[in-house]
Amino acid sequence: MDEKKILKKIIGIIFKDVSRESESNDLSVLLRVLSLSEIGWLLLMALLMAYQNYAFVCLSCVFSIGVLVAVLMLTYEDRTVVGMYVYIVINHLLVAVGSIETAWKEHFAPMILVCVMLFFFNARVRMKTKVYFSIAEMVFSYSFLFAEMLLPAHSQLDKVTSTILIGLNIANQITAISLEAYAYSLKYTRNEEKIMQYNKKLEDMVSTDALTGLWNRRAMNEHLSLLENGFRKHQKSFHVGIMDIDFFKKVNDTYGHGMGDYVLKSLSALLIKAMEGKGSVARWGGEEFLLTFEGMRFEEAVKTMDEIREMVAEQEFALKDTKLRLTITGGLEDYAMADSVDAVITKADERLYIGKTGGRNRIVSTDEKSGQ
């Protein structure tokens, strides 16, 4: 097994999910990483204290390592909250022992901040309890301040050992706080992403036609307003077309609404593909579709609509044992020839009507008399 596979396996063990829904996987992973980091720090400190003949501190480190291993086991047995409290208690004992045994000056106390941040990370603890915990930690820290003033130091480390120990403590505390800050950041980012996804889902629900997946009338009206502003400010031309399925009521009456829905969905997929890079399409109502052609000449828009008409006429709509062919009729108008979005839609709709009364299966893009 190569190094990458071993590393991947270790990461998988650390990030293993909890099995109970009542447990927090985020808290479990954070507690595991903090415990592993602290075990490394305690091993180094135990070696340093053993070298300096500080037997009690050395034994305290070894005992604490055993407790942190138990904390790790608790996180895998779906008892993360218990593990968190054990982690907090053992660190308070380490702060007390380390501070008293090494003349108060060796930078143990900031581990209290690590415990406070960990306690606040647990989302299942009420905020009121967290506030009480912070007050208790403040009292605990002040007690060390008074103890330093009133009690004599148990022993005094030499300058080199003191410097090494302070360096180890600072490295451990900054690492722990950084890990907690990273966990908070991930949690915040995930929550933000969930909110964004939820907002997008809501936006899609109010702007998308449930059956076809196309924009609905509301979304297309907003898009048309943007196109209108673009034309007025930057002379960006666009054209509006309306298409309608010929004799669609007959499809529903003859074959049922299931076939009608299938036709609408199939035609919508065809329109999406045909309009890619050319404009937008929406279900305007019933079997009627509204298309916008953007960044092209009017003649190109006419050609595109006619190509769509031909594709629809050539396509066979087959559902189970039912097979049928359909045609569409459309009307098209250039926005530049109208004075508003409503006017261009009305004009396109009038041309659609001309196409319907003039034989269907055609695209009307110029003024003609009804019935021709």
JOWOWO-V564771 format. One record per run of one state. SS is the DSSP state (@ for helix, = for strand, . for the rest). FROM is the first residue (numbers start at 1). TO is the last residue. If there is no record, write none. Layout:
ss=SS from=FROM to=TO
ss=SS from=FROM to=TO
This chain:
ss=. from=1 to=2
ss=@ from=3 to=14
ss=. from=15 to=24
ss=@ from=25 to=51
ss=. from=52 to=54
ss=@ from=55 to=76
ss=. from=77 to=79
ss=@ from=80 to=101
ss=. from=102 to=110
ss=@ from=111 to=121
ss=. from=122 to=126
ss=@ from=127 to=150
ss=. from=151 to=158
ss=@ from=159 to=207
ss== from=208 to=208
ss=. from=209 to=214
ss== from=215 to=215
ss=. from=216 to=216
ss=@ from=217 to=234
ss=. from=235 to=237
ss== from=238 to=245
ss=. from=246 to=247
ss=@ from=248 to=255
ss=. from=256 to=256
ss=@ from=257 to=274
ss=. from=275 to=278
ss== from=279 to=285
ss=. from=286 to=287
ss== from=288 to=294
ss=. from=295 to=297
ss=@ from=298 to=314
ss=. from=315 to=315
ss== from=316 to=319
ss=. from=320 to=321
ss== from=322 to=325
ss=. from=326 to=327
ss== from=328 to=334
ss=@ from=335 to=337
ss=. from=338 to=340
ss=@ from=341 to=357
ss=. from=358 to=362
ss== from=363 to=364
ss=. from=365 to=372
